[in-house]
Amino acid sequence: MESEQLNFDELSDAIEAMCSSKAEEFQLLGYEYVTGKDIWDCVSRNYAKEGKPPLHKLVNDIYSLKATSYMNYLTIAAYRGFT
C-alpha cells in the first residue's frame, strides 16, 4: 500500500484549516480576537529551534494547545515587544 504524500499547497491548506479550527474553539471560550495566524505563530515558535517536525507532532501541537499556554505566549511576546 502506497502512502500518499501531501504537496506543499495541500499541507499549507490543511495546517491553515487546523489553526482556524483551533482559533474558532478559543473564540467560543471568549477569546474573541484570536486568528488562525495567531495560533500558528504560537505553535510554530518552537520549530525554529527543533527544525521541521513530523506531521503527527504538528497536528498534536495545534489541537492540544490550551488557552492558558496561548495566553502565556502572548504575555511573553508583549514583554519582549513582538506583538
Secondary structure, DSSP 8 states (H G I E B T S, - for coil): -------HHHHHHHHHHHHHHHHHHHHHTT-TT--HHHHHHHHHTTHHHH-S--HHHHHHHHHT--HHHHHHHHHHHHHHT--
